[in-house]
Amino acid sequence: MRSAFVIEGLAGKQVLSGTIPVRGAKNGALKAFAASLLFDDALRLSNVPDIADIAHMAELLRSIGVSVDEKGKGVYVLDPKNAENTKLNPEHAKKMRASVSLIGPLLARFGEVSFPHPGGCVLGARPIDLFVDGFRKMGAVVSEENQAYVMRAPNGLRGADIFFPVQSVGATETIMHAAIRARGTTVLRNSAMEPEVADLAEFLNECGARIERAGTPTVVIHGTDALRANGKTYTNIPDRIETGSFLALAALAGDEVVVAGCNPEHVRLAIELLQKSGVSIETTENTITVSGAKSRKPLKPFSFRTHEYPGFATDIQAPFTVFLTQAQGESVVFETIFEDRLQYTQDLTRMGADITQWNRREIMIKGPTPLRARTLEAPDIRAGLAFVIAAVIAEGTSTIFNPELIDRGYEDIEERLSAIGVSIRRKAVNGSGVV
Ligand code: EPU
């Protein structure tokens, strides 16, 4: 028996209303969990989302000796003082790409780390060459033993000048974190500028790190010693991917929807594209209101290419592709980050969208086309949520298998969507229909 989301479509009606709260950033919290290994004392974190990936990360940390205590909703205390194991449990590590964020802190703390090729959503090759090359420059010896990578720097890491050939969120973060406890100064060039990177760096600086210009392409880290939290709490930033996805949903099916507890500045480009398309959007410091459905003219098409921050985030490419199926005219979407992140569009075509895939990275969408309900299989976290959005605007009842994948990224998604008027239930399902 499997479970699935069952969604009654609105057949194009724009009736959703109310407030949808945004939770803490998945990809911020995961890295903050990993960074706990840089500390001598316990680190307190708040605004941590209650999602499966956090549970996996907590398991991984426990398996290496970190004590992980949930102290209330979204609040965790992580104490690394009994951490001792340097081998990442392959079973857990393979479930999640974010396991690589532990490499840097473990190598910096113990001079050794062993890990399998990291898992995660299949979006393309997702290599780890930048990590290997970066840590080699910092003095680590890297080998492959028993299907695991082993990195050793028994005398500690040393500062290095590292130029990333492509901007990588994971490599920037974990090498930056390791450099905090390296000897000397590390310079990271062509670094990722995602807000999660800069926000955590700012907090680490409050705890004794000396990181300069995180959030710009050139980050300079002066090595220090272990960090001390001294009772401080790291408050994780709101999830900009949830924010952008809820915006796409509200623009398609909302009468008046407030996306609350977010940072509009982190989804600035998405907001501007929707406004150009004809969606009425107003922002405050931490809310985005989508309204005016009744007086709206046909939506205008637009094209975008995914890009490292502050460009258009690859993780909201799929919800925006769903949006463009309802715009009048032709739009082109170019996925520049991951080479296999457009496969889900075949299912949108089965729902009635007019999408031509030119190559692995580019599609053309002609709209508007009404969507029809379908039985779908969530292929990854983000395309999974895009299917939920497609099902909400479609005509008829859709069944979306693999809700567990969607749970990896979104806390209580059905409760939050139901509260603004989406008809969504989680059901046990057999092969052909709902039980
Ligand atoms: N890359 C390499 N070599 C490496 C590392 C990366 O060539 O050693 C390439 C990747 O193949 C990709 C590009 O660099 O083409 C960028 O990948 P990046 O390393 O930035 O991605 P990541 O750190 O693995 C994080 C998020 C992803 C998000 C990307 C891009 C986490 C846990 N994951 O992945 O989020 O799509 O950045 O913004 O932070 C998700 O949350 O669903 C998700 C996939």
Residues whose N, C-alpha, C, O or C-beta is under 5 A from the ligand:
A	BS01	EPU	N27 R97 A98 R126 P127 I128 D129 L130 F131 V166 Q167 S168 V169 G170 A171 T314 D315 I337 F338 I381 R382
